[in-house]
Amino acid sequence: MTKPSIAFRADGNSQIGLGHIHRSLALAGMLAETFKISLLTRNPSERTREMVEELNGQLHVLSDAPSLRDEAVNLQQLISSFDIVVLDGYEFDSDYQHIIRSVGVKLVCIDDLHRDHFVADVVINHAGNALPEWYDKEPYTRLCLGIPYLLVKTPFREAARKRSVRSRHPKILVSFGGADINNDTLFVLKRLAEKQAALPVHVVVGEAYLHHVVLQQFLATTPLHVMTHVNVSTAEMLSLMMKCPIAICAPSGVAYEYLCVGGELYLHQTADNQTDLKHFLLDEGLAFSFEEFQMSNKQQIDAAFARQRVVVDGNSDSRLLALFNALVYQKRSVVRRANEGDLELLFRWANDPLTRRLSFKSEPISLENHRTWFSKKNADPNAYLYIFEFENIPVGQIRFDISEVATIAYGLDEHYRGMGLGIEIVRKGIEMFRTDSGFTGSIIAYVKDENTSSKRVFEKLGFSAARDDKYDAEKYILNYEGY
């Protein structure tokens, strides 16, 4: 397979913050080994340029357009060469999504406001309490919600998987993102001074922070012991988190990064789009409100540590990679009706050793019998035989035989197994079959116990399972309303 490509569209500056950029590039980092990465943005900072270079990505600097609609139209020619476009920003409304998707790319939206009607193929919201009913969307739009799809950079995911012993040195980390538009850093430091906090404080501010003068004026007069860190790298941020068993930040990406490391986390909300995540972290006992600083109940703190280890597993990269691979398979694959030119190909696939072993009649098939079978299928109005093509190469077959129900069977070429194409051949096959036949009854598959990969395919596509004594196998059933 030729290496697929993704274009990320996101902006970041001192007015809107840098969360969209960092979140998009965190996702890009999970996909960079498999995909060619590009970032489409306006007025990128030097740090943004560096992060794109670290991913071996390409930066496309966009000019301002008269309107968002004009921008989307102007981008059509550029993005038509990509497999997938990812939008991360609150201005990318339904009209913008329609225009982008119309060129044939797969479209993903990263969202935490659930404000617009979504026409994207996928919406990702990693707020732990995000619910499907929050979203107004097209029937085909897939929702990927919650911490299983956590968007944090690789070092933090690795920290979550390892969960090494934390330093217990009494230090506090204060971080409110790359811009901290309202200078909540200063607000928190003033509250710490009022509480007469005696612990050393590590303050992290980013490249778009515009309040250095005011901050330095406060630090010159406060009794707090404060060390300031400006525009730190990912590795430096992780090191600071490891050194600070206490942290104060917004319920945003920084909070999730800290949960990967684990510690006593206090939240101070700075924007409307943080409400869902704040409620989730507090309700789940993963963090505490800054108003409660400093928590003295050791039992609650220990419970939060334990809960953090369970909820944040650090494996979101594998889930997201599978998701994006599936989008590529959808874009690059088609299902067509089989024809006479496919006879020998189908014969070869039918006699594949694994195919024979997993069939209910396992003996080899002669070419003569295959010709007879193929002729009957072509002449039978209740038989639908399809070829599945990926990147214009035939890689599998799927067929449906109608009686009172429709029985489904499929197979993949041995060279294309293990790529996740099973879901796509069944999904596309069912869609084509329903369209061609008009059949609205149940679809049934019989699967041998040892065929675990096919079992997973049918389960993921919503088939219900029941034991079939006649075939001594699993019987998978999909009703018309369920698809």
KERODREN-529454 format. One record per residue (C-alpha): x, y, z. Coordinates in nm, 3 decimals. Layout:
% residues N
<site <X; Y; Z>>
...
% end
This chain:
% residues 483
<site <0.000; 0.000; 0.000>>
<site <0.132; 0.343; -0.087>>
<site <0.179; 0.555; 0.223>>
<site <-0.146; 0.741; 0.293>>
<site <-0.154; 1.113; 0.370>>
<site <-0.331; 1.330; 0.626>>
<site <-0.376; 1.708; 0.628>>
<site <-0.439; 1.868; 0.969>>
<site <-0.614; 2.206; 0.962>>
<site <-0.566; 2.399; 1.288>>
<site <-0.464; 2.746; 1.408>>
<site <-0.305; 2.876; 1.724>>
<site <-0.199; 3.216; 1.857>>
<site <-0.207; 3.444; 2.160>>
<site <-0.578; 3.521; 2.105>>
<site <-0.720; 3.168; 2.073>>
<site <-0.445; 2.972; 2.247>>
<site <-0.238; 2.686; 2.114>>
<site <-0.456; 2.393; 2.221>>
<site <-0.577; 2.308; 1.870>>
<site <-0.222; 2.299; 1.733>>
<site <-0.085; 2.083; 2.015>>
<site <-0.384; 1.849; 2.008>>
<site <-0.363; 1.802; 1.631>>
<site <0.011; 1.741; 1.641>>
<site <-0.031; 1.495; 1.928>>
<site <-0.260; 1.294; 1.700>>
<site <-0.020; 1.343; 1.409>>
<site <0.258; 1.198; 1.623>>
<site <0.058; 0.880; 1.676>>
<site <0.015; 0.838; 1.300>>
<site <0.344; 0.970; 1.162>>
<site <0.509; 0.630; 1.106>>
<site <0.220; 0.512; 0.889>>
<site <0.099; 0.835; 0.729>>
<site <0.249; 1.135; 0.553>>
<site <0.167; 1.434; 0.773>>
<site <0.089; 1.792; 0.672>>
<site <-0.026; 2.087; 0.882>>
<site <-0.235; 2.362; 0.722>>
<site <-0.227; 2.673; 0.939>>
<site <-0.210; 3.051; 0.943>>
<site <0.080; 3.245; 1.095>>
<site <0.267; 2.949; 1.246>>
<site <0.507; 3.020; 1.531>>
<site <0.864; 2.900; 1.525>>
<site <0.777; 2.627; 1.776>>
<site <0.493; 2.507; 1.554>>
<site <0.736; 2.484; 1.263>>
<site <0.977; 2.284; 1.479>>
<site <0.707; 2.039; 1.588>>
<site <0.605; 1.974; 1.227>>
<site <0.970; 1.915; 1.134>>
<site <1.006; 1.670; 1.424>>
<site <0.729; 1.465; 1.265>>
<site <0.897; 1.483; 0.923>>
<site <0.583; 1.662; 0.815>>
<site <0.509; 1.936; 0.567>>
<site <0.386; 2.281; 0.666>>
<site <0.139; 2.469; 0.445>>
<site <0.108; 2.834; 0.553>>
<site <-0.236; 2.967; 0.462>>
<site <-0.323; 3.324; 0.374>>
<site <-0.624; 3.494; 0.526>>
<site <-0.940; 3.451; 0.318>>
<site <-1.243; 3.686; 0.304>>
<site <-1.453; 3.419; 0.476>>
<site <-1.432; 3.063; 0.602>>
<site <-1.634; 2.947; 0.305>>
<site <-1.382; 3.110; 0.072>>
<site <-1.099; 2.938; 0.258>>
<site <-1.264; 2.598; 0.223>>
<site <-1.319; 2.652; -0.151>>
<site <-0.960; 2.769; -0.193>>
<site <-0.832; 2.457; -0.016>>
<site <-1.018; 2.209; -0.235>>
<site <-0.746; 2.166; -0.495>>
<site <-0.473; 2.123; -0.231>>
<site <-0.657; 1.875; -0.011>>
<site <-0.785; 1.662; -0.299>>
<site <-0.446; 1.488; -0.302>>
<site <-0.486; 1.372; 0.059>>
<site <-0.662; 1.064; 0.190>>
<site <-0.785; 1.225; 0.513>>
<site <-0.837; 1.580; 0.640>>
<site <-0.856; 1.651; 1.014>>
<site <-1.022; 1.975; 1.133>>
<site <-0.948; 2.104; 1.482>>
<site <-1.113; 2.439; 1.549>>
<site <-1.449; 2.583; 1.647>>
<site <-1.493; 2.784; 1.325>>
<site <-1.513; 2.478; 1.098>>
<site <-1.892; 2.460; 1.074>>
<site <-2.118; 2.232; 0.870>>
<site <-2.077; 2.436; 0.552>>
<site <-1.696; 2.422; 0.579>>
<site <-1.711; 2.047; 0.638>>
<site <-1.939; 1.995; 0.335>>
<site <-1.700; 2.181; 0.106>>
<site <-1.394; 1.991; 0.228>>
<site <-1.561; 1.650; 0.215>>
<site <-1.699; 1.712; -0.135>>
<site <-1.356; 1.654; -0.296>>
<site <-1.362; 1.289; -0.188>>
<site <-1.138; 1.293; 0.118>>
<site <-1.231; 1.128; 0.445>>
<site <-1.304; 1.395; 0.705>>
<site <-1.234; 1.386; 1.079>>
<site <-1.331; 1.659; 1.327>>
<site <-1.170; 1.695; 1.669>>
<site <-1.436; 1.853; 1.886>>
<site <-1.518; 1.936; 2.246>>
<site <-1.809; 2.180; 2.207>>
<site <-2.064; 1.963; 2.015>>
<site <-2.216; 2.283; 1.881>>
<site <-2.263; 2.233; 1.507>>
<site <-2.421; 1.969; 1.286>>
<site <-2.142; 1.734; 1.181>>
<site <-2.108; 1.593; 0.832>>
<site <-1.762; 1.446; 0.895>>
<site <-1.692; 1.075; 0.869>>
<site <-1.558; 1.071; 1.226>>
<site <-1.580; 1.301; 1.529>>
<site <-1.326; 1.260; 1.809>>
<site <-1.394; 1.401; 2.156>>
<site <-1.164; 1.268; 2.428>>
<site <-1.364; 1.415; 2.716>>
<site <-1.431; 1.114; 2.936>>
<site <-1.802; 1.182; 2.983>>
<site <-1.885; 1.269; 2.620>>
<site <-2.214; 1.108; 2.510>>
<site <-2.351; 1.027; 2.163>>
<site <-2.674; 1.215; 2.232>>
<site <-2.480; 1.540; 2.256>>
<site <-2.415; 1.528; 1.881>>
<site <-2.623; 1.640; 1.585>>
<site <-2.471; 1.446; 1.296>>
<site <-2.521; 1.256; 0.973>>
<site <-2.619; 0.887; 1.001>>
<site <-2.279; 0.778; 0.867>>
<site <-2.078; 0.989; 1.114>>
<site <-1.887; 0.773; 1.360>>
<site <-1.837; 0.909; 1.712>>
<site <-1.512; 0.824; 1.892>>
<site <-1.571; 0.948; 2.242>>
<site <-1.386; 0.936; 2.572>>
<site <-1.042; 0.856; 2.709>>
<site <-0.988; 0.550; 2.485>>
<site <-0.917; 0.814; 2.216>>
<site <-0.698; 1.036; 2.434>>
<site <-0.496; 1.289; 2.232>>
<site <-0.164; 1.331; 2.410>>
<site <0.192; 1.308; 2.282>>
<site <0.399; 0.992; 2.283>>
<site <0.611; 1.055; 2.598>>
<site <0.297; 1.100; 2.807>>
<site <0.135; 0.783; 2.672>>
<site <0.455; 0.595; 2.750>>
<site <0.452; 0.739; 3.103>>
<site <0.093; 0.616; 3.147>>
<site <0.193; 0.265; 3.037>>
<site <0.497; 0.250; 3.264>>
<site <0.356; 0.433; 3.568>>
<site <0.700; 0.464; 3.730>>
<site <0.728; 0.561; 4.096>>
<site <0.672; 0.933; 4.139>>
<site <0.901; 1.166; 4.326>>
<site <0.747; 1.273; 4.655>>
<site <0.944; 1.596; 4.677>>
<site <0.693; 1.869; 4.768>>
<site <0.672; 2.081; 4.452>>
<site <0.378; 2.235; 4.268>>
<site <0.342; 2.262; 3.889>>
<site <0.131; 2.549; 3.750>>
<site <0.056; 2.541; 3.377>>
<site <-0.222; 2.699; 3.171>>
<site <-0.116; 2.624; 2.817>>
<site <0.084; 2.801; 2.551>>
<site <-0.110; 3.129; 2.550>>
<site <-0.294; 3.166; 2.884>>
<site <-0.498; 3.446; 2.733>>
<site <-0.648; 3.574; 3.059>>
<site <-0.331; 3.524; 3.265>>
<site <-0.481; 3.260; 3.488>>
<site <-0.125; 3.174; 3.587>>
<site <-0.112; 3.501; 3.782>>
<site <-0.457; 3.440; 3.929>>
<site <-0.350; 3.100; 4.065>>
<site <-0.020; 3.232; 4.200>>
<site <-0.202; 3.509; 4.389>>
<site <-0.435; 3.251; 4.543>>
<site <-0.137; 3.039; 4.644>>
<site <0.016; 3.342; 4.809>>
<site <-0.310; 3.409; 4.994>>
<site <-0.310; 3.048; 5.112>>
<site <0.051; 3.098; 5.223>>
<site <0.168; 2.799; 5.023>>
<site <0.522; 2.717; 5.132>>
<site <0.604; 2.464; 4.860>>
<site <0.829; 2.549; 4.564>>
<site <0.627; 2.631; 4.251>>
<site <0.728; 2.554; 3.893>>
<site <0.540; 2.780; 3.650>>
<site <0.526; 2.688; 3.280>>
<site <0.421; 2.947; 3.022>>
<site <0.421; 2.903; 2.647>>
<site <0.535; 3.077; 2.333>>
<site <0.217; 3.284; 2.299>>
<site <0.209; 3.409; 2.661>>
<site <0.183; 3.790; 2.658>>
<site <0.191; 3.869; 3.030>>
<site <0.559; 3.833; 3.116>>
<site <0.597; 4.188; 3.251>>
<site <0.301; 4.161; 3.488>>
<site <0.412; 3.816; 3.600>>
<site <0.765; 3.932; 3.675>>
<site <0.631; 4.229; 3.870>>
<site <0.431; 3.993; 4.090>>
<site <0.720; 3.749; 4.137>>
<site <0.943; 4.035; 4.253>>
<site <0.717; 4.098; 4.551>>
<site <0.565; 3.762; 4.643>>
<site <0.701; 3.539; 4.921>>
<site <0.630; 3.236; 4.700>>
<site <0.934; 3.042; 4.582>>
<site <0.865; 3.037; 4.205>>
<site <1.072; 2.906; 3.915>>
<site <0.950; 3.008; 3.569>>
<site <0.991; 2.792; 3.258>>
<site <0.918; 2.940; 2.915>>
<site <0.820; 2.745; 2.603>>
<site <0.941; 2.405; 2.726>>
<site <0.976; 2.100; 2.504>>
<site <0.763; 1.789; 2.549>>
<site <1.051; 1.611; 2.723>>
<site <1.106; 1.907; 2.957>>
<site <0.735; 1.922; 3.040>>
<site <0.728; 1.552; 3.121>>
<site <1.034; 1.592; 3.344>>
<site <0.869; 1.878; 3.534>>
<site <0.552; 1.674; 3.581>>
<site <0.756; 1.386; 3.715>>
<site <0.923; 1.621; 3.965>>
<site <0.597; 1.779; 4.083>>
<site <0.356; 1.546; 4.265>>
<site <0.106; 1.834; 4.278>>
<site <-0.026; 2.024; 3.975>>
<site <-0.268; 2.308; 3.906>>
<site <-0.392; 2.354; 3.551>>
<site <-0.699; 2.396; 3.333>>
<site <-0.922; 2.096; 3.255>>
<site <-0.762; 2.071; 2.912>>
<site <-0.492; 1.874; 2.733>>
<site <-0.240; 1.966; 3.002>>
<site <-0.458; 1.797; 3.264>>
<site <-0.470; 1.479; 3.058>>
<site <-0.091; 1.489; 3.018>>
<site <-0.053; 1.516; 3.392>>
<site <-0.292; 1.226; 3.451>>
<site <-0.063; 1.012; 3.235>>
<site <0.213; 1.077; 3.487>>
<site <-0.016; 1.069; 3.789>>
<site <-0.042; 1.304; 4.084>>
<site <-0.253; 1.533; 4.297>>
<site <-0.428; 1.739; 4.031>>
<site <-0.627; 2.060; 4.090>>
<site <-0.840; 2.218; 3.817>>
<site <-0.911; 2.582; 3.740>>
<site <-1.140; 2.630; 3.439>>
<site <-1.038; 2.900; 3.189>>
<site <-1.269; 2.845; 2.888>>
<site <-1.622; 2.727; 2.808>>
<site <-1.504; 2.426; 2.610>>
<site <-1.342; 2.283; 2.925>>
<site <-1.672; 2.226; 3.106>>
<site <-1.726; 1.865; 2.994>>
<site <-1.375; 1.757; 3.082>>
<site <-1.384; 1.936; 3.418>>
<site <-1.705; 1.759; 3.520>>
<site <-1.566; 1.425; 3.411>>
<site <-1.237; 1.458; 3.599>>
<site <-1.408; 1.577; 3.916>>
<site <-1.697; 1.330; 3.904>>
<site <-1.462; 1.037; 3.842>>
<site <-1.242; 1.133; 4.135>>
<site <-0.940; 1.183; 3.907>>
<site <-0.882; 1.544; 4.011>>
<site <-0.995; 1.810; 4.257>>
<site <-1.124; 2.164; 4.223>>
<site <-0.865; 2.437; 4.282>>
<site <-1.100; 2.578; 4.545>>
<site <-1.012; 2.271; 4.754>>
<site <-0.636; 2.332; 4.739>>
<site <-0.455; 2.181; 4.924>>
<site <-0.638; 1.854; 4.982>>
<site <-0.555; 1.709; 5.322>>
<site <-0.753; 1.385; 5.290>>
<site <-0.482; 1.130; 5.209>>
<site <-0.742; 0.860; 5.143>>
<site <-0.903; 1.070; 4.868>>
<site <-0.565; 1.150; 4.714>>
<site <-0.460; 0.784; 4.712>>
<site <-0.796; 0.692; 4.558>>
<site <-0.736; 0.950; 4.283>>
<site <-0.392; 0.799; 4.209>>
<site <-0.544; 0.452; 4.181>>
<site <-0.826; 0.573; 3.959>>
<site <-0.584; 0.756; 3.728>>
<site <-0.394; 0.433; 3.666>>
<site <-0.715; 0.252; 3.567>>
<site <-0.872; 0.521; 3.347>>
<site <-0.567; 0.642; 3.153>>
<site <-0.400; 0.336; 2.999>>
<site <-0.173; 0.508; 2.745>>
<site <-0.295; 0.293; 2.454>>
<site <-0.500; 0.546; 2.259>>
<site <-0.243; 0.543; 1.977>>
<site <-0.325; 0.185; 1.874>>
<site <-0.699; 0.260; 1.871>>
<site <-0.656; 0.578; 1.669>>
<site <-0.418; 0.415; 1.422>>
<site <-0.675; 0.141; 1.359>>
<site <-0.942; 0.408; 1.311>>
<site <-0.739; 0.604; 1.057>>
<site <-0.630; 0.291; 0.872>>
<site <-0.996; 0.199; 0.838>>
<site <-1.068; 0.540; 0.685>>
<site <-0.795; 0.482; 0.427>>
<site <-0.940; 0.140; 0.347>>
<site <-1.282; 0.300; 0.300>>
<site <-1.145; 0.564; 0.065>>
<site <-0.927; 0.331; -0.140>>
<site <-1.159; 0.030; -0.167>>
<site <-1.464; -0.055; -0.377>>
<site <-1.699; -0.348; -0.416>>
<site <-1.818; -0.454; -0.763>>
<site <-2.023; -0.741; -0.906>>
<site <-1.817; -1.044; -1.009>>
<site <-1.794; -1.124; -1.380>>
<site <-1.664; -1.402; -1.605>>
<site <-1.314; -1.261; -1.589>>
<site <-1.303; -1.335; -1.214>>
<site <-1.360; -1.712; -1.247>>
<site <-0.997; -1.823; -1.212>>
<site <-0.926; -1.570; -0.937>>
<site <-1.222; -1.697; -0.736>>
<site <-1.108; -2.053; -0.798>>
<site <-0.765; -1.975; -0.655>>
<site <-0.913; -1.804; -0.352>>
<site <-1.159; -2.090; -0.294>>
<site <-0.874; -2.343; -0.274>>
<site <-0.659; -2.136; -0.041>>
<site <-0.560; -2.374; 0.245>>
<site <-0.691; -2.146; 0.522>>
<site <-1.015; -2.085; 0.335>>
<site <-1.072; -2.457; 0.295>>
<site <-0.993; -2.525; 0.661>>
<site <-1.239; -2.263; 0.781>>
<site <-1.515; -2.376; 0.542>>
<site <-1.785; -2.621; 0.647>>
<site <-1.692; -2.837; 0.346>>
<site <-1.314; -2.851; 0.361>>
<site <-1.223; -3.079; 0.071>>
<site <-1.043; -2.920; -0.230>>
<site <-1.259; -2.792; -0.515>>
<site <-1.200; -2.904; -0.873>>
<site <-1.200; -2.650; -1.154>>
<site <-1.491; -2.830; -1.319>>
<site <-1.705; -2.808; -1.007>>
<site <-1.604; -2.446; -0.962>>
<site <-1.714; -2.360; -1.318>>
<site <-2.052; -2.525; -1.254>>
<site <-2.092; -2.340; -0.924>>
<site <-1.994; -2.006; -1.079>>
<site <-2.240; -2.046; -1.367>>
<site <-2.524; -2.125; -1.126>>
<site <-2.444; -1.824; -0.908>>
<site <-2.441; -1.592; -1.210>>
<site <-2.776; -1.726; -1.327>>
<site <-2.944; -1.726; -0.984>>
<site <-3.142; -1.403; -0.918>>
<site <-3.113; -1.470; -0.545>>
<site <-2.733; -1.493; -0.547>>
<site <-2.509; -1.185; -0.530>>
<site <-2.136; -1.233; -0.576>>
<site <-1.897; -0.938; -0.539>>
<site <-1.526; -0.869; -0.576>>
<site <-1.360; -0.641; -0.322>>
<site <-1.085; -0.420; -0.465>>
<site <-0.827; -0.224; -0.267>>
<site <-0.620; 0.033; -0.456>>
<site <-0.766; -0.114; -0.779>>
<site <-0.637; -0.464; -0.694>>
<site <-0.883; -0.753; -0.636>>
<site <-0.817; -0.868; -0.279>>
<site <-1.132; -1.055; -0.172>>
<site <-1.480; -1.179; -0.244>>
<site <-1.812; -1.158; -0.064>>
<site <-2.141; -1.324; -0.154>>
<site <-2.503; -1.328; -0.039>>
<site <-2.759; -1.603; -0.098>>
<site <-3.123; -1.508; -0.035>>
<site <-3.393; -1.741; 0.091>>
<site <-3.604; -1.621; 0.383>>
<site <-3.285; -1.462; 0.510>>
<site <-2.962; -1.368; 0.332>>
<site <-2.660; -1.582; 0.412>>
<site <-2.325; -1.405; 0.387>>
<site <-1.976; -1.546; 0.329>>
<site <-1.654; -1.367; 0.250>>
<site <-1.282; -1.425; 0.211>>
<site <-0.960; -1.228; 0.160>>
<site <-0.651; -1.298; -0.046>>
<site <-0.376; -1.438; 0.177>>
<site <-0.152; -1.137; 0.106>>
<site <-0.411; -0.891; 0.240>>
<site <-0.506; -1.059; 0.565>>
<site <-0.427; -0.894; 0.896>>
<site <-0.470; -0.540; 0.758>>
<site <-0.816; -0.478; 0.901>>
<site <-0.983; -0.514; 0.562>>
<site <-1.234; -0.772; 0.687>>
<site <-1.458; -0.506; 0.838>>
<site <-1.446; -0.301; 0.520>>
<site <-1.530; -0.586; 0.281>>
<site <-1.832; -0.685; 0.494>>
<site <-1.946; -0.325; 0.547>>
<site <-1.919; -0.229; 0.181>>
<site <-2.056; -0.565; 0.070>>
<site <-2.371; -0.525; 0.279>>
<site <-2.424; -0.171; 0.153>>
<site <-2.390; -0.282; -0.211>>
<site <-2.607; -0.590; -0.157>>
<site <-2.887; -0.389; 0.008>>
<site <-2.877; -0.140; -0.281>>
<site <-2.868; -0.400; -0.558>>
<site <-3.123; -0.640; -0.415>>
<site <-3.357; -0.420; -0.213>>
<site <-3.350; -0.697; 0.048>>
<site <-3.461; -0.581; 0.394>>
<site <-3.456; -0.909; 0.584>>
<site <-3.195; -1.045; 0.823>>
<site <-2.842; -1.126; 0.714>>
<site <-2.683; -1.436; 0.870>>
<site <-2.327; -1.564; 0.886>>
<site <-2.210; -1.902; 1.015>>
<site <-1.857; -1.899; 1.159>>
<site <-1.643; -2.186; 1.285>>
<site <-1.516; -2.151; 1.640>>
<site <-1.153; -2.128; 1.529>>
<site <-1.225; -1.838; 1.292>>
<site <-1.171; -1.568; 1.553>>
<site <-1.093; -1.291; 1.305>>
<site <-1.433; -1.326; 1.132>>
<site <-1.606; -1.337; 1.468>>
<site <-1.451; -1.001; 1.556>>
<site <-1.557; -0.855; 1.222>>
<site <-1.923; -0.947; 1.265>>
<site <-1.929; -0.840; 1.629>>
<site <-1.780; -0.498; 1.546>>
<site <-2.041; -0.448; 1.273>>
<site <-2.329; -0.505; 1.513>>
<site <-2.423; -0.866; 1.440>>
<site <-2.570; -1.051; 1.736>>
<site <-2.434; -1.399; 1.812>>
<site <-2.615; -1.724; 1.892>>
<site <-2.505; -2.086; 1.900>>
<site <-2.611; -2.295; 1.600>>
<site <-2.631; -2.668; 1.681>>
<site <-2.679; -2.776; 1.320>>
<site <-2.337; -2.649; 1.212>>
<site <-2.179; -2.658; 1.558>>
<site <-2.075; -2.298; 1.499>>
<site <-2.154; -1.940; 1.590>>
<site <-2.449; -1.789; 1.406>>
<site <-2.428; -1.412; 1.355>>
<site <-2.745; -1.220; 1.275>>
<site <-2.791; -0.863; 1.149>>
<site <-3.142; -0.719; 1.124>>
<site <-3.218; -0.449; 0.868>>
<site <-3.284; -0.190; 1.139>>
<site <-2.943; -0.262; 1.291>>
<site <-2.740; -0.145; 0.996>>
% end
